[in-house]
């Protein structure tokens, strides 16, 4: 992109907009990913700092956007686990482990998060 030369002591401002367009498209729920995390960065002199981290949607939030109630889903899973325990298809411990895994999944982030620093 061609830009003009610096002019003496005049400050030079360069704006970059809509760089997150793809991420915003992902966040429009057509694929059930929800909003990604967003980071606001301030640049001053030769230094930068993160001024704000806006967390993206959780799985439970995205499900609720499309009229699924996460609490109802969790209760339904627990009831199925109870039935499985009564049939002896699953132990009590397995039932609890599955329910906890499901609940933590609902609270999780919709995007792959390798290092869990923002979730």
ROGUZA-727465 format. One record per residue (C-alpha): residue in one letter; z, x, y. Coordinates in steps of 0.02 Angstrom, whole numbers, plus 32768, in hexadecimal, padded with zeros to 4 digits. Each point is the difference from the previous one (the first is absolute). Example, Ala and Ser with C-alpha at 12.3 -4.5 7.8 and 13.67 -1.06 7.14 Angstrom:
<zakols>
A818682677F1F/S7FDF804580AC/
</zakols>
This chain:
<zakols>
X800080008000/X7FCD804A80A7/X808880078085/X8003804D80AD/X804C80AA8026/X80B180118040/X800E7FEF80BD/X8079807D804A/X80B47FC57FFC/X7FCF7F4B7FE2/X80567FB67F65/X7F8C7FDB7F72/X801D7F627F9C/X7FA77FDD7F5F/X801D7F5A7FA5/X7FE17FDF7F4A/X80077F477FD5/X7FF07F987F63/X801580947F8B/X80657F8E7F90/X7F757F7E7FF1/X7FF180167F45/X80BD7FF27FEB/X80017F65806D/X7F787FB47F93/X806A80257F67/X80917FA88055/X7FA37F5C8018/X80387FC47F53/X7F537FEF7FB5/X803B80797F79/X80BD7FDB8004/X802E80AD803C/X804E7FC580A3/X801D806D8098/X800D80BC7FE4/X808780698053/X7FD5802F80B3/X803D8099805D/X8005801180BE/X7FED80B2803B/X801E804780AE/X7FAB80A18035/X804580628092/X7FC480AD802E/X7FE180597F5B/X80847F9D7FA1/X80007F597FA9/X80877F8A7FC1/X80097F617F9C/X80427F7A8074/X80007F6E7F87/X7FE07FD87F4A/X7FCD7F4C7FDD/X80167FD87F49/X7F757FA57FA5/X80157F647F97/X80647FF77F60/X7FBA7FAF7F65/X80747F6B801A/X7FC07FE880B2/X7F4A80027FC8/X80247F847F75/X80567F8C807A/X7F6980098074/X7F997FB07F75/X80817F7A7FD7/X805A80547F6F/X80BC80018012/X804580A77FC3/X80AE7FBA7FDF/X7FB77F767F94/X7F96807E7FA2/X8099806D7FE0/X80667F6B7FC3/X7F727FCA7F8D/X7FF880AF7FB6/X80BD80007FE5/X7FF57F587FA4/X7F7580437F92/X806A80997FDB/X80937F907FD0/X7F8F7FA07F89/X7FC180A27FB5/X80B4803B7FE5/X802B7F5B7FAA/X7F6780157F8E/X803780B37FE1/X7F58803F8043/X805D80688081/X80AD804B8011/X80737FD58091/X7FEC80B2803E/X7F427FF57FFA/X80077F59805A/X806A8048808C/X7F92809B800D/X7F637F96800E/X804E7F8D8083/X803B80948068/X7F5680547FF3/X7FAB7F5F8037/X80767FE88094/X7FE980B48039/X7F437FE97FF0/X80057F688073/X805C80678082/X7F84808F7FEF/X7F6E8032806D/X7F537FBB7FD7/X7FA980A98010/X801280987F91/X809380618047/X800C80AC7FB4/X80998041805B/X80607F618030/X8029804880AC/X7FD67F608060/X80357F797F85/
</zakols>
